[in-house]
Amino acid sequence: MTTVVVQYAHDPPLTDEALAAMVATLTPCLEVYEVATRQRYVSLDRRTSIAIYEAPDASRVTTAHGINRIGYAKLWPVTAV
């Protein structure tokens, strides 16, 4: 499995409702592509958020976002050191 970090930019700042809607839209597709959400973080100003996923490869995370038209600022596979 690959750990994938996705950074999102929010303008206007992310609301709890918008976050819930994004998660509700994205989760079923992530499950189809065998992607598990491990953690989510939101900056204190709510303009940036980060999600950490586990997936067979980064392309599955990219595909799930594309199908649901959920944009992101950066996406990269990482490894623990």
mmCIF file of the N, C-alpha and C atoms, coordinates in Angstrom:
data_MODEL
# 
_entry.id   MODEL 
# 
loop_
_atom_site.group_PDB 
_atom_site.id 
_atom_site.type_symbol 
_atom_site.label_atom_id 
_atom_site.label_alt_id 
_atom_site.label_comp_id 
_atom_site.label_asym_id 
_atom_site.label_entity_id 
_atom_site.label_seq_id 
_atom_site.pdbx_PDB_ins_code 
_atom_site.Cartn_x 
_atom_site.Cartn_y 
_atom_site.Cartn_z 
_atom_site.occupancy 
_atom_site.B_iso_or_equiv 
_atom_site.pdbx_formal_charge 
_atom_site.auth_seq_id 
_atom_site.auth_comp_id 
_atom_site.auth_asym_id 
_atom_site.auth_atom_id 
_atom_site.pdbx_PDB_model_num 
ATOM 1   N N  . MET A 1 1  ? 0.846   -1.188 0.000   1.00 0.00 ? 1  MET A N  1 
ATOM 2   C CA . MET A 1 1  ? 0.000   0.000  0.000   1.00 0.00 ? 1  MET A CA 1 
ATOM 3   C C  . MET A 1 1  ? 0.882   1.239  0.000   1.00 0.00 ? 1  MET A C  1 
ATOM 4   N N  . THR A 1 2  ? 0.338   2.293  -0.557  1.00 0.00 ? 2  THR A N  1 
ATOM 5   C CA . THR A 1 2  ? 1.038   3.564  -0.657  1.00 0.00 ? 2  THR A CA 1 
ATOM 6   C C  . THR A 1 2  ? 0.310   4.603  0.188   1.00 0.00 ? 2  THR A C  1 
ATOM 7   N N  . THR A 1 3  ? 1.053   5.398  0.922   1.00 0.00 ? 3  THR A N  1 
ATOM 8   C CA . THR A 1 3  ? 0.481   6.533  1.643   1.00 0.00 ? 3  THR A CA 1 
ATOM 9   C C  . THR A 1 3  ? 0.501   7.717  0.697   1.00 0.00 ? 3  THR A C  1 
ATOM 10  N N  . VAL A 1 4  ? -0.648  8.382  0.573   1.00 0.00 ? 4  VAL A N  1 
ATOM 11  C CA . VAL A 1 4  ? -0.789  9.516  -0.335  1.00 0.00 ? 4  VAL A CA 1 
ATOM 12  C C  . VAL A 1 4  ? -1.289  10.711 0.465   1.00 0.00 ? 4  VAL A C  1 
ATOM 13  N N  . VAL A 1 5  ? -0.587  11.824 0.350   1.00 0.00 ? 5  VAL A N  1 
ATOM 14  C CA . VAL A 1 5  ? -0.984  13.068 1.013   1.00 0.00 ? 5  VAL A CA 1 
ATOM 15  C C  . VAL A 1 5  ? -1.613  13.980 -0.040  1.00 0.00 ? 5  VAL A C  1 
ATOM 16  N N  . VAL A 1 6  ? -2.784  14.513 0.288   1.00 0.00 ? 6  VAL A N  1 
ATOM 17  C CA . VAL A 1 6  ? -3.469  15.435 -0.612  1.00 0.00 ? 6  VAL A CA 1 
ATOM 18  C C  . VAL A 1 6  ? -3.693  16.741 0.136   1.00 0.00 ? 6  VAL A C  1 
ATOM 19  N N  . GLN A 1 7  ? -3.250  17.838 -0.484  1.00 0.00 ? 7  GLN A N  1 
ATOM 20  C CA . GLN A 1 7  ? -3.451  19.168 0.081   1.00 0.00 ? 7  GLN A CA 1 
ATOM 21  C C  . GLN A 1 7  ? -4.534  19.867 -0.719  1.00 0.00 ? 7  GLN A C  1 
ATOM 22  N N  . TYR A 1 8  ? -5.479  20.471 -0.016  1.00 0.00 ? 8  TYR A N  1 
ATOM 23  C CA . TYR A 1 8  ? -6.590  21.198 -0.625  1.00 0.00 ? 8  TYR A CA 1 
ATOM 24  C C  . TYR A 1 8  ? -6.487  22.672 -0.252  1.00 0.00 ? 8  TYR A C  1 
ATOM 25  N N  . ALA A 1 9  ? -6.864  23.541 -1.167  1.00 0.00 ? 9  ALA A N  1 
ATOM 26  C CA . ALA A 1 9  ? -6.921  24.983 -0.902  1.00 0.00 ? 9  ALA A CA 1 
ATOM 27  C C  . ALA A 1 9  ? -8.388  25.400 -0.931  1.00 0.00 ? 9  ALA A C  1 
ATOM 28  N N  . HIS A 1 10 ? -8.799  26.201 0.047   1.00 0.00 ? 10 HIS A N  1 
ATOM 29  C CA . HIS A 1 10 ? -10.204 26.591 0.174   1.00 0.00 ? 10 HIS A CA 1 
ATOM 30  C C  . HIS A 1 10 ? -10.341 28.112 0.176   1.00 0.00 ? 10 HIS A C  1 
ATOM 31  N N  . ASP A 1 11 ? -11.091 28.617 -0.787  1.00 0.00 ? 11 ASP A N  1 
ATOM 32  C CA . ASP A 1 11 ? -11.390 30.046 -0.851  1.00 0.00 ? 11 ASP A CA 1 
ATOM 33  C C  . ASP A 1 11 ? -12.812 30.194 -1.365  1.00 0.00 ? 11 ASP A C  1 
ATOM 34  N N  . PRO A 1 12 ? -13.745 30.470 -0.504  1.00 0.00 ? 12 PRO A N  1 
ATOM 35  C CA . PRO A 1 12 ? -13.640 30.936 0.878   1.00 0.00 ? 12 PRO A CA 1 
ATOM 36  C C  . PRO A 1 12 ? -13.213 29.797 1.815   1.00 0.00 ? 12 PRO A C  1 
ATOM 37  N N  . PRO A 1 13 ? -12.910 30.150 3.065   1.00 0.00 ? 13 PRO A N  1 
ATOM 38  C CA . PRO A 1 13 ? -12.490 29.128 4.031   1.00 0.00 ? 13 PRO A CA 1 
ATOM 39  C C  . PRO A 1 13 ? -13.512 27.986 4.147   1.00 0.00 ? 13 PRO A C  1 
ATOM 40  N N  . LEU A 1 14 ? -12.999 26.819 4.420   1.00 0.00 ? 14 LEU A N  1 
ATOM 41  C CA . LEU A 1 14 ? -13.798 25.603 4.515   1.00 0.00 ? 14 LEU A CA 1 
ATOM 42  C C  . LEU A 1 14 ? -14.747 25.654 5.712   1.00 0.00 ? 14 LEU A C  1 
ATOM 43  N N  . THR A 1 15 ? -16.012 25.378 5.463   1.00 0.00 ? 15 THR A N  1 
ATOM 44  C CA . THR A 1 15 ? -16.990 25.275 6.549   1.00 0.00 ? 15 THR A CA 1 
ATOM 45  C C  . THR A 1 15 ? -17.153 23.802 6.917   1.00 0.00 ? 15 THR A C  1 
ATOM 46  N N  . ASP A 1 16 ? -17.721 23.554 8.081   1.00 0.00 ? 16 ASP A N  1 
ATOM 47  C CA . ASP A 1 16 ? -17.991 22.172 8.477   1.00 0.00 ? 16 ASP A CA 1 
ATOM 48  C C  . ASP A 1 16 ? -18.943 21.503 7.485   1.00 0.00 ? 16 ASP A C  1 
ATOM 49  N N  . GLU A 1 17 ? -19.911 22.268 6.992   1.00 0.00 ? 17 GLU A N  1 
ATOM 50  C CA . GLU A 1 17 ? -20.876 21.728 6.038   1.00 0.00 ? 17 GLU A CA 1 
ATOM 51  C C  . GLU A 1 17 ? -20.206 21.358 4.718   1.00 0.00 ? 17 GLU A C  1 
ATOM 52  N N  . ALA A 1 18 ? -19.310 22.223 4.239   1.00 0.00 ? 18 ALA A N  1 
ATOM 53  C CA . ALA A 1 18 ? -18.603 21.950 2.984   1.00 0.00 ? 18 ALA A CA 1 
ATOM 54  C C  . ALA A 1 18 ? -17.690 20.731 3.126   1.00 0.00 ? 18 ALA A C  1 
ATOM 55  N N  . LEU A 1 19 ? -17.042 20.606 4.274   1.00 0.00 ? 19 LEU A N  1 
ATOM 56  C CA . LEU A 1 19 ? -16.191 19.446 4.521   1.00 0.00 ? 19 LEU A CA 1 
ATOM 57  C C  . LEU A 1 19 ? -17.032 18.173 4.535   1.00 0.00 ? 19 LEU A C  1 
ATOM 58  N N  . ALA A 1 20 ? -18.155 18.204 5.216   1.00 0.00 ? 20 ALA A N  1 
ATOM 59  C CA . ALA A 1 20 ? -19.032 17.033 5.277   1.00 0.00 ? 20 ALA A CA 1 
ATOM 60  C C  . ALA A 1 20 ? -19.530 16.648 3.881   1.00 0.00 ? 20 ALA A C  1 
ATOM 61  N N  . ALA A 1 21 ? -19.861 17.643 3.063   1.00 0.00 ? 21 ALA A N  1 
ATOM 62  C CA . ALA A 1 21 ? -20.322 17.371 1.702   1.00 0.00 ? 21 ALA A CA 1 
ATOM 63  C C  . ALA A 1 21 ? -19.212 16.751 0.860   1.00 0.00 ? 21 ALA A C  1 
ATOM 64  N N  . MET A 1 22 ? -17.989 17.269 0.987   1.00 0.00 ? 22 MET A N  1 
ATOM 65  C CA . MET A 1 22 ? -16.866 16.724 0.232   1.00 0.00 ? 22 MET A CA 1 
ATOM 66  C C  . MET A 1 22 ? -16.614 15.276 0.631   1.00 0.00 ? 22 MET A C  1 
ATOM 67  N N  . VAL A 1 23 ? -16.613 15.005 1.920   1.00 0.00 ? 23 VAL A N  1 
ATOM 68  C CA . VAL A 1 23 ? -16.372 13.650 2.415   1.00 0.00 ? 23 VAL A CA 1 
ATOM 69  C C  . VAL A 1 23 ? -17.487 12.711 1.935   1.00 0.00 ? 23 VAL A C  1 
ATOM 70  N N  . ALA A 1 24 ? -18.730 13.164 2.018   1.00 0.00 ? 24 ALA A N  1 
ATOM 71  C CA . ALA A 1 24 ? -19.859 12.334 1.591   1.00 0.00 ? 24 ALA A CA 1 
ATOM 72  C C  . ALA A 1 24 ? -19.803 12.026 0.097   1.00 0.00 ? 24 ALA A C  1 
ATOM 73  N N  . THR A 1 25 ? -19.345 12.971 -0.691  1.00 0.00 ? 25 THR A N  1 
ATOM 74  C CA . THR A 1 25 ? -19.236 12.767 -2.133  1.00 0.00 ? 25 THR A CA 1 
ATOM 75  C C  . THR A 1 25 ? -18.084 11.837 -2.475  1.00 0.00 ? 25 THR A C  1 
ATOM 76  N N  . LEU A 1 26 ? -16.959 12.037 -1.834  1.00 0.00 ? 26 LEU A N  1 
ATOM 77  C CA . LEU A 1 26 ? -15.731 11.324 -2.191  1.00 0.00 ? 26 LEU A CA 1 
ATOM 78  C C  . LEU A 1 26 ? -15.649 9.907  -1.622  1.00 0.00 ? 26 LEU A C  1 
ATOM 79  N N  . THR A 1 27 ? -16.172 9.680  -0.436  1.00 0.00 ? 27 THR A N  1 
ATOM 80  C CA . THR A 1 27 ? -15.982 8.400  0.261   1.00 0.00 ? 27 THR A CA 1 
ATOM 81  C C  . THR A 1 27 ? -16.445 7.176  -0.529  1.00 0.00 ? 27 THR A C  1 
ATOM 82  N N  . PRO A 1 28 ? -17.638 7.163  -1.107  1.00 0.00 ? 28 PRO A N  1 
ATOM 83  C CA . PRO A 1 28 ? -18.045 5.958  -1.849  1.00 0.00 ? 28 PRO A CA 1 
ATOM 84  C C  . PRO A 1 28 ? -17.095 5.622  -3.005  1.00 0.00 ? 28 PRO A C  1 
ATOM 85  N N  . CYS A 1 29 ? -16.608 6.622  -3.698  1.00 0.00 ? 29 CYS A N  1 
ATOM 86  C CA . CYS A 1 29 ? -15.695 6.394  -4.810  1.00 0.00 ? 29 CYS A CA 1 
ATOM 87  C C  . CYS A 1 29 ? -14.337 5.899  -4.302  1.00 0.00 ? 29 CYS A C  1 
ATOM 88  N N  . LEU A 1 30 ? -13.881 6.464  -3.204  1.00 0.00 ? 30 LEU A N  1 
ATOM 89  C CA . LEU A 1 30 ? -12.628 5.997  -2.619  1.00 0.00 ? 30 LEU A CA 1 
ATOM 90  C C  . LEU A 1 30 ? -12.731 4.515  -2.261  1.00 0.00 ? 30 LEU A C  1 
ATOM 91  N N  . GLU A 1 31 ? -13.861 4.118  -1.722  1.00 0.00 ? 31 GLU A N  1 
ATOM 92  C CA . GLU A 1 31 ? -14.052 2.719  -1.356  1.00 0.00 ? 31 GLU A CA 1 
ATOM 93  C C  . GLU A 1 31 ? -13.993 1.810  -2.578  1.00 0.00 ? 31 GLU A C  1 
ATOM 94  N N  . VAL A 1 32 ? -14.599 2.230  -3.675  1.00 0.00 ? 32 VAL A N  1 
ATOM 95  C CA . VAL A 1 32 ? -14.562 1.449  -4.920  1.00 0.00 ? 32 VAL A CA 1 
ATOM 96  C C  . VAL A 1 32 ? -13.125 1.255  -5.386  1.00 0.00 ? 32 VAL A C  1 
ATOM 97  N N  . TYR A 1 33 ? -12.306 2.278  -5.250  1.00 0.00 ? 33 TYR A N  1 
ATOM 98  C CA . TYR A 1 33 ? -10.909 2.222  -5.690  1.00 0.00 ? 33 TYR A CA 1 
ATOM 99  C C  . TYR A 1 33 ? -9.959  1.716  -4.602  1.00 0.00 ? 33 TYR A C  1 
ATOM 100 N N  . GLU A 1 34 ? -10.533 1.191  -3.523  1.00 0.00 ? 34 GLU A N  1 
ATOM 101 C CA . GLU A 1 34 ? -9.762  0.592  -2.425  1.00 0.00 ? 34 GLU A CA 1 
ATOM 102 C C  . GLU A 1 34 ? -8.813  1.589  -1.758  1.00 0.00 ? 34 GLU A C  1 
ATOM 103 N N  . VAL A 1 35 ? -9.321  2.798  -1.569  1.00 0.00 ? 35 VAL A N  1 
ATOM 104 C CA . VAL A 1 35 ? -8.559  3.870  -0.913  1.00 0.00 ? 35 VAL A CA 1 
ATOM 105 C C  . VAL A 1 35 ? -9.172  4.105  0.466   1.00 0.00 ? 35 VAL A C  1 
ATOM 106 N N  . ALA A 1 36 ? -8.345  4.112  1.491   1.00 0.00 ? 36 ALA A N  1 
ATOM 107 C CA . ALA A 1 36 ? -8.809  4.346  2.857   1.00 0.00 ? 36 ALA A CA 1 
ATOM 108 C C  . ALA A 1 36 ? -8.302  5.704  3.346   1.00 0.00 ? 36 ALA A C  1 
ATOM 109 N N  . THR A 1 37 ? -9.184  6.474  3.947   1.00 0.00 ? 37 THR A N  1 
ATOM 110 C CA . THR A 1 37 ? -8.789  7.743  4.548   1.00 0.00 ? 37 THR A CA 1 
ATOM 111 C C  . THR A 1 37 ? -8.207  7.447  5.923   1.00 0.00 ? 37 THR A C  1 
ATOM 112 N N  . ARG A 1 38 ? -7.003  7.919  6.165   1.00 0.00 ? 38 ARG A N  1 
ATOM 113 C CA . ARG A 1 38 ? -6.342  7.684  7.448   1.00 0.00 ? 38 ARG A CA 1 
ATOM 114 C C  . ARG A 1 38 ? -6.467  8.863  8.400   1.00 0.00 ? 38 ARG A C  1 
ATOM 115 N N  . GLN A 1 39 ? -6.372  10.079 7.853   1.00 0.00 ? 39 GLN A N  1 
ATOM 116 C CA . GLN A 1 39 ? -6.418  11.260 8.721   1.00 0.00 ? 39 GLN A CA 1 
ATOM 117 C C  . GLN A 1 39 ? -6.779  12.478 7.892   1.00 0.00 ? 39 GLN A C  1 
ATOM 118 N N  . ARG A 1 40 ? -7.421  13.454 8.517   1.00 0.00 ? 40 ARG A N  1 
ATOM 119 C CA . ARG A 1 40 ? -7.699  14.752 7.890   1.00 0.00 ? 40 ARG A CA 1 
ATOM 120 C C  . ARG A 1 40 ? -7.273  15.842 8.850   1.00 0.00 ? 40 ARG A C  1 
ATOM 121 N N  . TYR A 1 41 ? -6.735  16.906 8.275   1.00 0.00 ? 41 TYR A N  1 
ATOM 122 C CA . TYR A 1 41 ? -6.334  18.077 9.062   1.00 0.00 ? 41 TYR A CA 1 
ATOM 123 C C  . TYR A 1 41 ? -6.868  19.317 8.367   1.00 0.00 ? 41 TYR A C  1 
ATOM 124 N N  . VAL A 1 42 ? -7.270  20.296 9.166   1.00 0.00 ? 42 VAL A N  1 
ATOM 125 C CA . VAL A 1 42 ? -7.716  21.586 8.642   1.00 0.00 ? 42 VAL A CA 1 
ATOM 126 C C  . VAL A 1 42 ? -6.916  22.668 9.346   1.00 0.00 ? 42 VAL A C  1 
ATOM 127 N N  . SER A 1 43 ? -6.363  23.603 8.569   1.00 0.00 ? 43 SER A N  1 
ATOM 128 C CA . SER A 1 43 ? -5.599  24.693 9.172   1.00 0.00 ? 43 SER A CA 1 
ATOM 129 C C  . SER A 1 43 ? -6.525  25.559 10.028  1.00 0.00 ? 43 SER A C  1 
ATOM 130 N N  . LEU A 1 44 ? -5.947  26.272 10.954  1.00 0.00 ? 44 LEU A N  1 
ATOM 131 C CA . LEU A 1 44 ? -6.744  27.096 11.863  1.00 0.00 ? 44 LEU A CA 1 
ATOM 132 C C  . LEU A 1 44 ? -7.536  28.173 11.128  1.00 0.00 ? 44 LEU A C  1 
ATOM 133 N N  . ASP A 1 45 ? -7.011  28.672 10.001  1.00 0.00 ? 45 ASP A N  1 
ATOM 134 C CA . ASP A 1 45 ? -7.766  29.667 9.231   1.00 0.00 ? 45 ASP A CA 1 
ATOM 135 C C  . ASP A 1 45 ? -8.735  29.020 8.241   1.00 0.00 ? 45 ASP A C  1 
ATOM 136 N N  . ARG A 1 46 ? -8.729  27.684 8.179   1.00 0.00 ? 46 ARG A N  1 
ATOM 137 C CA . ARG A 1 46 ? -9.637  26.872 7.363   1.00 0.00 ? 46 ARG A CA 1 
ATOM 138 C C  . ARG A 1 46 ? -9.463  27.102 5.853   1.00 0.00 ? 46 ARG A C  1 
ATOM 139 N N  . ARG A 1 47 ? -8.325  27.646 5.452   1.00 0.00 ? 47 ARG A N  1 
ATOM 140 C CA . ARG A 1 47 ? -8.048  27.861 4.027   1.00 0.00 ? 47 ARG A CA 1 
ATOM 141 C C  . ARG A 1 47 ? -7.256  26.712 3.395   1.00 0.00 ? 47 ARG A C  1 
ATOM 142 N N  . THR A 1 48 ? -6.716  25.844 4.227   1.00 0.00 ? 48 THR A N  1 
ATOM 143 C CA . THR A 1 48 ? -5.954  24.697 3.748   1.00 0.00 ? 48 THR A CA 1 
ATOM 144 C C  . THR A 1 48 ? -6.378  23.473 4.538   1.00 0.00 ? 48 THR A C  1 
ATOM 145 N N  . SER A 1 49 ? -6.495  22.358 3.849   1.00 0.00 ? 49 SER A N  1 
ATOM 146 C CA . SER A 1 49 ? -6.718  21.099 4.541   1.00 0.00 ? 49 SER A CA 1 
ATOM 147 C C  . SER A 1 49 ? -5.843  20.035 3.898   1.00 0.00 ? 49 SER A C  1 
ATOM 148 N N  . ILE A 1 50 ? -5.578  19.003 4.662   1.00 0.00 ? 50 ILE A N  1 
ATOM 149 C CA . ILE A 1 50 ? -4.745  17.903 4.201   1.00 0.00 ? 50 ILE A CA 1 
ATOM 150 C C  . ILE A 1 50 ? -5.447  16.606 4.570   1.00 0.00 ? 50 ILE A C  1 
ATOM 151 N N  . ALA A 1 51 ? -5.436  15.673 3.634   1.00 0.00 ? 51 ALA A N  1 
ATOM 152 C CA . ALA A 1 51 ? -5.953  14.334 3.897   1.00 0.00 ? 51 ALA A CA 1 
ATOM 153 C C  . ALA A 1 51 ? -4.843  13.331 3.618   1.00 0.00 ? 51 ALA A C  1 
ATOM 154 N N  . ILE A 1 52 ? -4.785  12.312 4.446   1.00 0.00 ? 52 ILE A N  1 
ATOM 155 C CA . ILE A 1 52 ? -3.811  11.247 4.267   1.00 0.00 ? 52 ILE A CA 1 
ATOM 156 C C  . ILE A 1 52 ? -4.590  9.976  3.943   1.00 0.00 ? 52 ILE A C  1 
ATOM 157 N N  . TYR A 1 53 ? -4.229  9.374  2.817   1.00 0.00 ? 53 TYR A N  1 
ATOM 158 C CA . TYR A 1 53 ? -4.907  8.180  2.331   1.00 0.00 ? 53 TYR A CA 1 
ATOM 159 C C  . TYR A 1 53 ? -3.928  7.019  2.234   1.00 0.00 ? 53 TYR A C  1 
ATOM 160 N N  . GLU A 1 54 ? -4.457  5.808  2.301   1.00 0.00 ? 54 GLU A N  1 
ATOM 161 C CA . GLU A 1 54 ? -3.708  4.588  1.995   1.00 0.00 ? 54 GLU A CA 1 
ATOM 162 C C  . GLU A 1 54 ? -4.376  3.989  0.768   1.00 0.00 ? 54 GLU A C  1 
ATOM 163 N N  . ALA A 1 55 ? -3.573  3.687  -0.254  1.00 0.00 ? 55 ALA A N  1 
ATOM 164 C CA . ALA A 1 55 ? -4.115  3.182  -1.509  1.00 0.00 ? 55 ALA A CA 1 
ATOM 165 C C  . ALA A 1 55 ? -3.113  2.243  -2.169  1.00 0.00 ? 55 ALA A C  1 
ATOM 166 N N  . PRO A 1 56 ? -3.581  1.392  -3.072  1.00 0.00 ? 56 PRO A N  1 
ATOM 167 C CA . PRO A 1 56 ? -2.644  0.559  -3.809  1.00 0.00 ? 56 PRO A CA 1 
ATOM 168 C C  . PRO A 1 56 ? -1.630  1.390  -4.599  1.00 0.00 ? 56 PRO A C  1 
ATOM 169 N N  . ASP A 1 57 ? -2.068  2.553  -5.102  1.00 0.00 ? 57 ASP A N  1 
ATOM 170 C CA . ASP A 1 57 ? -1.167  3.486  -5.783  1.00 0.00 ? 57 ASP A CA 1 
ATOM 171 C C  . ASP A 1 57 ? -1.823  4.865  -5.821  1.00 0.00 ? 57 ASP A C  1 
ATOM 172 N N  . ALA A 1 58 ? -1.021  5.891  -6.067  1.00 0.00 ? 58 ALA A N  1 
ATOM 173 C CA . ALA A 1 58 ? -1.513  7.280  -6.042  1.00 0.00 ? 58 ALA A CA 1 
ATOM 174 C C  . ALA A 1 58 ? -2.543  7.552  -7.130  1.00 0.00 ? 58 ALA A C  1 
ATOM 175 N N  . SER A 1 59 ? -2.459  6.838  -8.246  1.00 0.00 ? 59 SER A N  1 
ATOM 176 C CA . SER A 1 59 ? -3.397  7.098  -9.346  1.00 0.00 ? 59 SER A CA 1 
ATOM 177 C C  . SER A 1 59 ? -4.840  6.817  -8.947  1.00 0.00 ? 59 SER A C  1 
ATOM 178 N N  . ARG A 1 60 ? -5.058  5.918  -8.027  1.00 0.00 ? 60 ARG A N  1 
ATOM 179 C CA . ARG A 1 60 ? -6.428  5.641  -7.575  1.00 0.00 ? 60 ARG A CA 1 
ATOM 180 C C  . ARG A 1 60 ? -7.011  6.835  -6.810  1.00 0.00 ? 60 ARG A C  1 
ATOM 181 N N  . VAL A 1 61 ? -6.178  7.495  -6.047  1.00 0.00 ? 61 VAL A N  1 
ATOM 182 C CA . VAL A 1 61 ? -6.623  8.692  -5.333  1.00 0.00 ? 61 VAL A CA 1 
ATOM 183 C C  . VAL A 1 61 ? -6.930  9.800  -6.332  1.00 0.00 ? 61 VAL A C  1 
ATOM 184 N N  . THR A 1 62 ? -6.049  9.971  -7.304  1.00 0.00 ? 62 THR A N  1 
ATOM 185 C CA . THR A 1 62 ? -6.252  10.975 -8.354  1.00 0.00 ? 62 THR A CA 1 
ATOM 186 C C  . THR A 1 62 ? -7.539  10.699 -9.128  1.00 0.00 ? 62 THR A C  1 
ATOM 187 N N  . THR A 1 63 ? -7.758  9.456  -9.487  1.00 0.00 ? 63 THR A N  1 
ATOM 188 C CA . THR A 1 63 ? -8.953  9.083  -10.253 1.00 0.00 ? 63 THR A CA 1 
ATOM 189 C C  . THR A 1 63 ? -10.230 9.362  -9.472  1.00 0.00 ? 63 THR A C  1 
ATOM 190 N N  . ALA A 1 64 ? -10.251 8.991  -8.204  1.00 0.00 ? 64 ALA A N  1 
ATOM 191 C CA . ALA A 1 64 ? -11.449 9.224  -7.386  1.00 0.00 ? 64 ALA A CA 1 
ATOM 192 C C  . ALA A 1 64 ? -11.773 10.711 -7.292  1.00 0.00 ? 64 ALA A C  1 
ATOM 193 N N  . HIS A 1 65 ? -10.750 11.540 -7.146  1.00 0.00 ? 65 HIS A N  1 
ATOM 194 C CA . HIS A 1 65 ? -10.980 12.985 -7.097  1.00 0.00 ? 65 HIS A CA 1 
ATOM 195 C C  . HIS A 1 65 ? -11.487 13.500 -8.450  1.00 0.00 ? 65 HIS A C  1 
ATOM 196 N N  . GLY A 1 66 ? -10.914 13.008 -9.526  1.00 0.00 ? 66 GLY A N  1 
ATOM 197 C CA . GLY A 1 66 ? -11.324 13.450 -10.856 1.00 0.00 ? 66 GLY A CA 1 
ATOM 198 C C  . GLY A 1 66 ? -12.756 13.074 -11.188 1.00 0.00 ? 66 GLY A C  1 
ATOM 199 N N  . ILE A 1 67 ? -13.142 11.860 -10.870 1.00 0.00 ? 67 ILE A N  1 
ATOM 200 C CA . ILE A 1 67 ? -14.509 11.401 -11.132 1.00 0.00 ? 67 ILE A CA 1 
ATOM 201 C C  . ILE A 1 67 ? -15.511 12.283 -10.403 1.00 0.00 ? 67 ILE A C  1 
ATOM 202 N N  . ASN A 1 68 ? -15.177 12.686 -9.199  1.00 0.00 ? 68 ASN A N  1 
ATOM 203 C CA . ASN A 1 68 ? -16.095 13.499 -8.382  1.00 0.00 ? 68 ASN A CA 1 
ATOM 204 C C  . ASN A 1 68 ? -15.880 14.995 -8.532  1.00 0.00 ? 68 ASN A C  1 
ATOM 205 N N  . ARG A 1 69 ? -14.960 15.359 -9.429  1.00 0.00 ? 69 ARG A N  1 
ATOM 206 C CA . ARG A 1 69 ? -14.655 16.773 -9.683  1.00 0.00 ? 69 ARG A CA 1 
ATOM 207 C C  . ARG A 1 69 ? -14.292 17.520 -8.405  1.00 0.00 ? 69 ARG A C  1 
ATOM 208 N N  . ILE A 1 70 ? -13.474 16.871 -7.594  1.00 0.00 ? 70 ILE A N  1 
ATOM 209 C CA . ILE A 1 70 ? -12.967 17.497 -6.379  1.00 0.00 ? 70 ILE A CA 1 
ATOM 210 C C  . ILE A 1 70 ? -11.507 17.845 -6.640  1.00 0.00 ? 70 ILE A C  1 
ATOM 211 N N  . GLY A 1 71 ? -11.241 19.142 -6.703  1.00 0.00 ? 71 GLY A N  1 
ATOM 212 C CA . GLY A 1 71 ? -9.891  19.598 -6.991  1.00 0.00 ? 71 GLY A CA 1 
ATOM 213 C C  . GLY A 1 71 ? -9.014  19.589 -5.752  1.00 0.00 ? 71 GLY A C  1 
ATOM 214 N N  . TYR A 1 72 ? -7.728  19.616 -5.992  1.00 0.00 ? 72 TYR A N  1 
ATOM 215 C CA . TYR A 1 72 ? -6.766  19.668 -4.901  1.00 0.00 ? 72 TYR A CA 1 
ATOM 216 C C  . TYR A 1 72 ? -5.571  20.500 -5.349  1.00 0.00 ? 72 TYR A C  1 
ATOM 217 N N  . ALA A 1 73 ? -4.839  21.013 -4.379  1.00 0.00 ? 73 ALA A N  1 
ATOM 218 C CA . ALA A 1 73 ? -3.679  21.850 -4.682  1.00 0.00 ? 73 ALA A CA 1 
ATOM 219 C C  . ALA A 1 73 ? -2.454  21.000 -5.003  1.00 0.00 ? 73 ALA A C  1 
ATOM 220 N N  . LYS A 1 74 ? -2.215  19.958 -4.208  1.00 0.00 ? 74 LYS A N  1 
ATOM 221 C CA . LYS A 1 74 ? -1.065  19.073 -4.398  1.00 0.00 ? 74 LYS A CA 1 
ATOM 222 C C  . LYS A 1 74 ? -1.436  17.665 -3.977  1.00 0.00 ? 74 LYS A C  1 
ATOM 223 N N  . LEU A 1 75 ? -0.792  16.707 -4.616  1.00 0.00 ? 75 LEU A N  1 
ATOM 224 C CA . LEU A 1 75 ? -0.968  15.314 -4.259  1.00 0.00 ? 75 LEU A CA 1 
ATOM 225 C C  . LEU A 1 75 ? 0.372   14.629 -4.427  1.00 0.00 ? 75 LEU A C  1 
ATOM 226 N N  . TRP A 1 76 ? 0.811   13.907 -3.398  1.00 0.00 ? 76 TRP A N  1 
ATOM 227 C CA . TRP A 1 76 ? 2.076   13.211 -3.540  1.00 0.00 ? 76 TRP A CA 1 
ATOM 228 C C  . TRP A 1 76 ? 2.088   11.943 -2.687  1.00 0.00 ? 76 TRP A C  1 
ATOM 229 N N  . PRO A 1 77 ? 2.687   10.875 -3.232  1.00 0.00 ? 77 PRO A N  1 
ATOM 230 C CA . PRO A 1 77 ? 2.911   9.667  -2.439  1.00 0.00 ? 77 PRO A CA 1 
ATOM 231 C C  . PRO A 1 77 ? 4.118   9.893  -1.530  1.00 0.00 ? 77 PRO A C  1 
ATOM 232 N N  . VAL A 1 78 ? 4.034   9.348  -0.321  1.00 0.00 ? 78 VAL A N  1 
ATOM 233 C CA . VAL A 1 78 ? 5.109   9.545  0.654   1.00 0.00 ? 78 VAL A CA 1 
ATOM 234 C C  . VAL A 1 78 ? 5.483   8.215  1.292   1.00 0.00 ? 78 VAL A C  1 
ATOM 235 N N  . THR A 1 79 ? 6.576   8.221  1.999   1.00 0.00 ? 79 THR A N  1 
ATOM 236 C CA . THR A 1 79 ? 7.006   7.068  2.777   1.00 0.00 ? 79 THR A CA 1 
ATOM 237 C C  . THR A 1 79 ? 7.489   7.547  4.145   1.00 0.00 ? 79 THR A C  1 
ATOM 238 N N  . ALA A 1 80 ? 7.309   6.699  5.127   1.00 0.00 ? 80 ALA A N  1 
ATOM 239 C CA . ALA A 1 80 ? 7.776   7.025  6.481   1.00 0.00 ? 80 ALA A CA 1 
ATOM 240 C C  . ALA A 1 80 ? 9.282   6.868  6.536   1.00 0.00 ? 80 ALA A C  1 
ATOM 241 N N  . VAL A 1 81 ? 9.941   7.729  7.301   1.00 0.00 ? 81 VAL A N  1 
ATOM 242 C CA . VAL A 1 81 ? 11.398  7.637  7.457   1.00 0.00 ? 81 VAL A CA 1 
ATOM 243 C C  . VAL A 1 81 ? 11.758  7.479  8.911   1.00 0.00 ? 81 VAL A C  1 
# 
